[in-house]
């Protein structure tokens, strides 16, 4: 058994152990609350009711978290996730929107204990980001973040428009599991074109003076991946290969879903170009998921990473 496979099995065991531990903790909270209720009835003491309600709400939230994770039973749900954001048509406005979304995911990861590592980035000509790829590491990272795949739409008064007109911008996001065991997907080395180039991002003297960045083109499909933020060319190549395998797997799964006419639930399959969510800043404030109908009028809170409600609702309705 190779090291990566052993690490994946260890990760799955840890996730199961965590579920058991959380359930045991919730059960203990409920048992303690029952004791408090009995004492309160005997003493006719209502002062502990607020404490009991708080404890039971905590236990309810813990059980709900376990229930949601039980929905993440897909083969790749407990893997790390690789995400790629791409600005749509619209120049600077779209690039700025892409950077706003990137910040939203950074905040989401910080709030939920995930580790985010930037892999590749292309800044806009004037402002914002044309495209950025990043890895999110943590329990069920792909299982949760797969809900974000699709096109995200922004409606606001553009800060780049001197006439203060309302603009609509689009950015798309790809979400793939980080495949560690590559037995599922076989890649013929003869079908790859591998280019090296000088990294364009920050990173000190080494990254600026050596051709350490890697770009891999899969000739049969035209899929292109690149990585420039690791410390060496070897590490960049390894990460780029993982990205390629993940993209090939995602392509295969998308083709399978396209052939499958028996998709359950209210949510339609996500296809490239589908608009999944709108973020409206003007003339009113509202974030709405078009697949589930879930809404949040506090757009600033959402942009600060509070998107778990959208993700949870997607998981519940996609089963």
N, C-alpha and C positions, 0 to 999 in steps of 0.2 A: 504494500500500500504506500503510495507516495505521500509526501508531507502535506501537500495541498488538500488531498482527499481526507487525510486524518484530521486536519484542521476543520474541514467542513463537517465531519461527523461529530467532532467535539463541540462545534457550534450548535448543531441540532440537539445534542444531549443537553447543553446548557440552556437552550430555549425551553425544552420540555421541563427541565428542573425548575426553571423560573416560573412556569405556569403553575406547577404543583405548589411551589412556595407561596405564590400570590393567593392561590385558592385557600391554602391553609391559613394564611394571615386574615383573609376575609372571613373565613369561618370562625376564627377566634374572636374577631370584632363583633360578629353577630351573637356569639355565645355570651360575651361580656355584656352586650346590650340587653340580652334577656335577663341576666342577673340584676342589672341596674333597674330594669322595669319592675321586677319582682320587689326589689327593695323600695322603690318609689311608691309602689302600691301599698306595701306594708306600712310605710311611714307617712303615707299621704303627702309625699314631697314632690312637688312639680318642678322644683328648681333644676333637676337633672334632665328634664325633657329636651332642652335645647342641645345638651351634650349627646344625648341618645340619638337625636335626629342627625346631628353632624356625623356621628360614628356610622350610622346606618347608610347615610349618603356616601361616605367613603367606601364602605364595603360594596355598595351597589356599583360604584364607579370601577372598583377593582374587578368585580365579576363581569361587568360590561367589557372591560379591556380584554379579559380572557375570552369572552364570546367573540369579540371582533377578531382576535388572533386565531380562533378556531376556523374562521372563514378563510384564513390565509393558508389553505391546504394545498396550493398549487406546487408543482415540482420545484419551482425556482423562487417561491415567495420568501424564503428565509435567507436568500442570498443578498449580497451587497448590490447596489444599483449603480448603473452608469447612465447619466443623463446628458443630453445635448440640447442646448437652446439655440434657435436660429431666428434671426430677425426676418420679418416678412418684407414685402415691398413697402417703400415709404421712406427710405433714406434715414436721416438722423432721427426722426420721430420713432421709427421702428427699432432702431438700435438702442435708443434710450429706454423704450419699453422692455426690450430684452434684458437690459441691465437691471431694471426695476424687478423683473421676475427673478433674475439671478439672486438679487439681494433677498427677495422673499424666501427662496429656498435655503439660502444661508441662514436666515433667521429661524426658519422651520427646523433645520438640523440642530441649531444651537439649543432651541427650546426642548427638543426631544432626545438629546444626548447622542446624536449621530455625528460622525466625523466626516467632514466634507473636504475633498482634495481636488483642486483644480488640475485638469489634465492638459487642456489645450484651450487657447483663447485667441480670438481675432477681434481687435477693437474697431469701432466705427471710425470713419474718416474724420468726423468732427466731434462726436460725442458717443457715448454708449458702447454697446458690444454688438458686432455682427454675428458672432457665434461663440459659444463656450461649451466645453465638455468637462464634466466633473464626476467624481466618484463619491457615493454616499455609503459609508460603512456603518453597520449596526444591525440589530435584530429586526428581521422582516423589512429591511429597507426597500427591497424591490416590491414586496407584497403591498406595502402602503403606497409607494410612489408611482406604481404603475397606473394609479388612478389619474395621474397628471398628464398622461400621454395625449397629445392632440394640439389643437390650435387655441391659443388664449388671445382674447380680443380686448383692447383698451379703448375707452371713449373718454376724452377729456379735452379741456382747453389747452392747446399746445403751448408750452413755454418757448417754443422755437418760432412761433408765428407772431409777428409784430402786430397783426390785426386781431389777435386773441380769438381766433375761430376755433370751433370744435373739430377735433380730428379723431379718426378711427385708425388704430394701428393693430398689427397682428404679429405674433411670435409663435413659433411651433416648438414643441418639446418632444424629443424621443426619450424613451425610458427602456433600458435593457438590463437584464440580470447580468452580473459579472460572473461569467462561467469560468470556474477554476478547473474542473475536470472536463477536458475537451474531447472526450471519447465520443460525445454525441455528434460533433461536427468535425469532419475531416477536411483539412485544407491542404491542397497540393501546392508545395512551394513553387512549382513551375508556373502557377497561376497568379503569382504575386509580383507586383512591382514595388520595390522598396527604395525610397528616396531619403536622403539625409539633408538637413538644412540647419541653418543657424537659428537658435531659439530667439523669438522676438520679445519674450516677456522679461520681467525682472528676474534676477537670480544671481547676480554677482558676476565676477570676471569669467568664471568657467562657462556659464551658460551663454555669455555674450561672445566668447572668442572661439568656441568649438562648434562643429556641426553635430550637435548631440540630439537634435530633434529628429523624429522619425515620422515619415508618411508612408502608409501602406495602401496600395490600390489592389483590390481583388478584381482581376480582369474579367472573369465571367459575369459578374454582377455589376461591376462599376462602383462598388462600395469603396469609399475612401475614408480612412481613419488616420488620425495623427496624434502624437503625444510629444510634448516638449518640456514638461515641468518636472520630470524625474531628474535624478542627479547625474545619470550617465546615459550614454546611447543605448547600452544593453538594457537598462531598466525601462527606457522609453520604448524600445522595441517590444519588450515583453508585455508592457501595458497596452501598446497599440494592437498586438496580436489578440489580447483578451478582448479588447473593444471590437475587433473584427469578428471574432468568434461569436460574441454576443449579438452583433448586428446580423450575422448570418442566421443565428438561431431565431432572432426576432422576425426576420424575413420568412423563415420557414413556418413559424407559428402563425403569422399573418395570412400566409397562403392557405394554411389549414383551416383557419377561421372563415376565410372567404368561401371555401368549399362546404363548410358546415352550415346548413340552413336551419339547424335546431338550436339556436342560441337562446338560452332561457333569460327570464327577467325583463325588466323594462328598458334596460340600457342596450342600445344598438352597438354593434362592434365599431371600434374606433378605426377609422381609415385616415390616411394622409390627407390633409386638407379639411378634416372635420373640425368644426368649432365646438369646443367642449365647455368653455366658460367665458363670460363677459365681465369685465371690471369697469363699472361706470362711475366716473368722477363728476360728470356734469351732463345734463342739468339736475340730476339727483345722484345720490350715492347708493350703489348696490353692486354686489358681486353675486352672479347667478350661474349655477351649473346647468347647462341646457340638457344634460343627459338625465339628471335626477330631479331637477326642479328645486334643489336646495339653494337657499338664499341667505345672504348676510349683508345688511345695510351698512355695516361698519367697515368700509373699504380700507381705511387706514390700518385697522387691526389685521385684516387679511394680508395686506402688504407687509406687515411686520411678522409674518410667518404663521399666523393663526388659521391654518387651512385644514386642520385635522377634522373639523366638522364635515367639510366637503368630502374628504377621503373616507371617513366612516360611513357616510350616507351612500357613497358609491359602492362600498364593499357590501353593505346590507342589501342594496337593490340589484346588485349584479349577480346574486346567487340564484 
